[in-house]
Amino acid sequence: MIEDLKGDESWRMFRIISEFTEGFEKLANIRYAVSVFGSARLKSGTQYYNAAQTIAELLAKNGYSIITGGGPGIMEAANKGAFLRDAPSIGLNIELPHEQKPNPYQNLDMEFRYFFVRKVMFIKYSMGYVCLPGGFGTLDELFEALTLMQTHKTPPMPLILFGSGYWSGLMAWIKDTMLSNNLIEKDELELISITDDPLEVVAVMNRHRDRNQRQNSIPTPTGRADGNKPTDSVA
């Protein structure tokens, strides 16, 4: 029995390695990608579904790739927006017992078994995040990104909460409870912005991209310019 368990753990390790390897290989050439998070339960025609599609279309027109979790709802809307604009539309699908059914608007799709591997791909290949209304999964992705920036495991990058009516209660609790108890620093709140305007999402991302391009084009001490590469992220 013990030997069987050890064997299962060994095979699990190989599956994990294979997911990391496939992700790194397939996403290696992705540039200037924005990850869009949000609920699988918000259907076509709803306010935030339409907003997610509009945001993705605007970002695609400005040269961005779109990364989502590959499922229905907000994920489908964002993939659809990119797909309709002939931009890279990437879906990082996850095996779940319910809800997660791959949407048809992905021109680069992957299937993950492990949430933590999938989250590495979101973080590593994104230069910004847009969070629309969602549940536990969306909050998990939101706070994962925040934690990595707070602890300097990744460079600061835009993290935009879209839908002030939905997110204002969470932000009030963060300020009134977490900050007032000195559990976070005041300047860490600057990592988060809230908007209801899709054009503002694009403007924030463009400012961040332009700043990165200026910084990365500065010659190094050896005289080599790094070019217009996106912000490095967690490995």
C-alpha positions in Angstrom: 0.0 0.0 0.0 2.8 2.4 0.9 4.7 1.7 -2.3 1.5 2.3 -4.3 1.1 5.7 -2.7 4.7 6.6 -3.5 4.2 5.6 -7.0 1.1 7.8 -7.3 3.1 10.7 -5.9 5.9 10.2 -8.4 3.5 10.2 -11.4 1.8 13.3 -10.0 5.1 15.0 -10.0 5.7 14.2 -13.6 2.2 15.5 -14.5 3.0 18.7 -12.8 6.3 19.1 -14.6 4.7 18.3 -17.9 2.0 21.0 -17.4 4.7 23.6 -16.6 6.8 22.5 -19.6 3.9 22.7 -22.0 2.8 26.1 -20.7 6.2 27.6 -21.0 6.6 26.3 -24.5 3.2 27.3 -25.8 3.2 30.8 -24.3 6.9 31.7 -24.8 6.1 34.1 -27.6 3.2 35.9 -26.1 3.8 39.6 -25.8 1.9 42.3 -24.0 -0.9 40.1 -22.7 -3.6 41.2 -20.3 -5.3 38.6 -18.1 -9.0 39.0 -17.7 -10.6 37.4 -14.6 -14.3 37.1 -13.8 -17.2 34.7 -13.1 -18.2 31.8 -15.3 -21.8 32.4 -14.3 -22.4 35.8 -15.9 -24.1 34.9 -19.2 -24.1 36.5 -22.6 -26.1 39.7 -22.8 -25.5 40.7 -19.1 -23.9 44.0 -18.2 -20.5 42.6 -17.3 -20.4 40.1 -20.1 -20.8 42.9 -22.5 -18.3 45.0 -20.7 -15.7 42.2 -20.8 -16.1 41.8 -24.5 -15.8 45.6 -25.1 -12.7 45.8 -22.9 -11.0 42.9 -24.8 -11.9 44.3 -28.2 -10.4 47.7 -27.2 -7.3 46.0 -25.8 -6.9 43.9 -28.9 -7.1 47.0 -31.1 -4.3 48.4 -29.1 -2.0 45.4 -29.7 -2.7 43.3 -26.6 -3.2 39.6 -26.3 -5.9 38.4 -24.0 -5.6 35.6 -21.5 -8.5 34.1 -19.6 -9.4 30.9 -17.8 -10.9 29.6 -21.0 -14.4 28.9 -19.7 -17.9 30.5 -20.1 -19.2 33.8 -18.8 -16.7 36.6 -18.4 -13.9 34.4 -19.7 -15.9 33.7 -22.9 -16.7 37.4 -23.4 -13.0 38.4 -23.1 -11.9 35.6 -25.5 -14.6 36.6 -27.9 -13.5 40.2 -27.9 -10.0 39.3 -28.8 -11.1 36.6 -31.2 -13.3 39.0 -33.2 -10.3 41.4 -33.5 -8.0 38.7 -34.7 -5.8 39.1 -31.7 -4.2 36.2 -29.7 -7.1 34.8 -27.6 -5.6 32.5 -25.0 -7.6 30.1 -22.8 -6.0 28.4 -19.8 -8.7 25.8 -19.1 -9.0 23.8 -15.9 -10.5 20.4 -15.3 -13.5 20.9 -12.9 -16.5 18.8 -12.1 -18.9 21.6 -13.1 -19.1 25.0 -14.7 -15.8 24.8 -16.7 -16.6 24.1 -20.3 -14.1 25.6 -22.8 -15.5 28.5 -24.8 -15.2 28.5 -28.6 -13.3 31.8 -28.9 -9.8 30.6 -28.2 -7.1 30.4 -30.8 -4.5 29.2 -28.3 -5.9 26.9 -25.6 -4.4 24.7 -22.9 -5.8 22.3 -20.4 -4.6 22.2 -16.8 -5.3 19.8 -14.0 -3.6 21.9 -11.3 -4.7 25.3 -10.3 -1.3 26.4 -9.1 0.3 25.6 -12.4 -2.4 27.5 -14.2 -2.0 30.5 -12.0 1.8 30.7 -12.7 0.9 31.0 -16.4 -1.5 33.9 -15.7 1.1 35.7 -13.7 4.2 35.0 -15.8 2.8 36.0 -19.2 0.7 39.0 -18.2 1.6 42.7 -18.0 -1.6 43.6 -16.3 -4.9 42.3 -14.9 -8.5 43.2 -15.2 -10.9 41.7 -12.7 -14.6 41.8 -13.4 -17.2 40.5 -10.9 -16.6 37.0 -9.8 -16.6 34.5 -7.0 -14.0 32.7 -5.0 -11.9 31.8 -8.1 -11.7 35.5 -9.2 -10.8 36.6 -5.7 -8.1 33.9 -5.5 -6.6 35.2 -8.8 -6.9 38.8 -7.6 -5.1 38.3 -4.3 -2.5 36.0 -5.8 -1.5 38.8 -8.2 -1.6 41.4 -5.3 0.5 39.2 -3.0 3.2 38.6 -5.6 3.5 42.4 -6.2 3.3 43.2 -2.5 6.2 40.8 -1.8 8.2 41.9 -4.8 8.1 38.5 -6.4 6.8 40.3 -9.6 7.2 43.9 -10.6 4.2 46.3 -10.0 1.7 46.2 -12.9 -1.8 47.4 -13.4 -4.5 45.6 -11.4 -7.9 47.0 -12.4 -11.2 46.2 -10.7 -13.9 46.8 -13.2 -17.3 47.6 -11.8 -17.3 50.0 -8.8 -20.7 48.8 -7.7 -19.4 45.3 -7.2 -15.9 46.0 -5.8 -16.5 49.0 -3.6 -17.6 46.9 -0.6 -14.4 44.9 -0.7 -12.2 47.9 -1.1 -14.0 49.6 1.9 -13.3 46.5 4.0 -9.7 46.5 3.0 -9.3 50.2 3.9 -11.4 50.2 7.0 -10.3 46.9 8.5 -7.0 45.7 7.0 -5.4 49.1 6.7 -6.8 50.4 10.0 -5.3 47.4 11.8 -1.9 48.0 10.1 -2.0 44.7 8.3 -1.2 46.3 5.0 0.7 49.5 4.1 -1.2 52.5 2.7 1.0 52.6 -0.4 0.1 49.0 -1.2 -3.5 50.2 -2.0 -2.0 52.0 -5.0 -1.5 48.7 -6.7 -5.3 48.6 -7.2 -7.5 50.8 -9.3 -11.2 50.8 -9.9 -13.1 52.0 -13.0 -16.4 51.6 -14.9 -14.9 52.9 -18.1 -13.4 50.4 -20.7 -11.4 53.2 -22.2 -9.8 53.9 -18.9 -8.7 50.2 -18.7 -6.9 50.7 -22.1 -5.4 54.0 -21.0 -3.9 52.4 -17.9 -2.5 49.5 -19.8 -1.0 51.8 -22.5 0.7 54.0 -19.9 2.3 50.9 -18.3 3.4 49.5 -21.7 4.8 52.8 -22.8 6.8 53.1 -19.6 8.1 49.5 -20.0 9.2 50.2 -23.5 11.1 53.3 -22.5 12.8 51.5 -19.7 13.7 48.5 -21.7 15.1 50.5 -24.6 17.7 52.2 -22.5 21.1 50.8 -23.4 22.7 48.5 -20.8 26.3 49.1 -19.6 27.5 46.7 -22.3 25.8 49.0 -24.9 23.1 46.5 -25.8 19.5 47.6 -25.8 16.9 45.2 -24.4 14.2 46.2 -26.9 10.5 46.3 -26.3 10.0 43.3 -24.1 7.1 43.0 -21.6 7.7 43.3 -17.9 9.3 40.2 -16.5 7.1 38.1 -14.3 7.3 35.2 -11.9 9.1 32.2 -13.2 
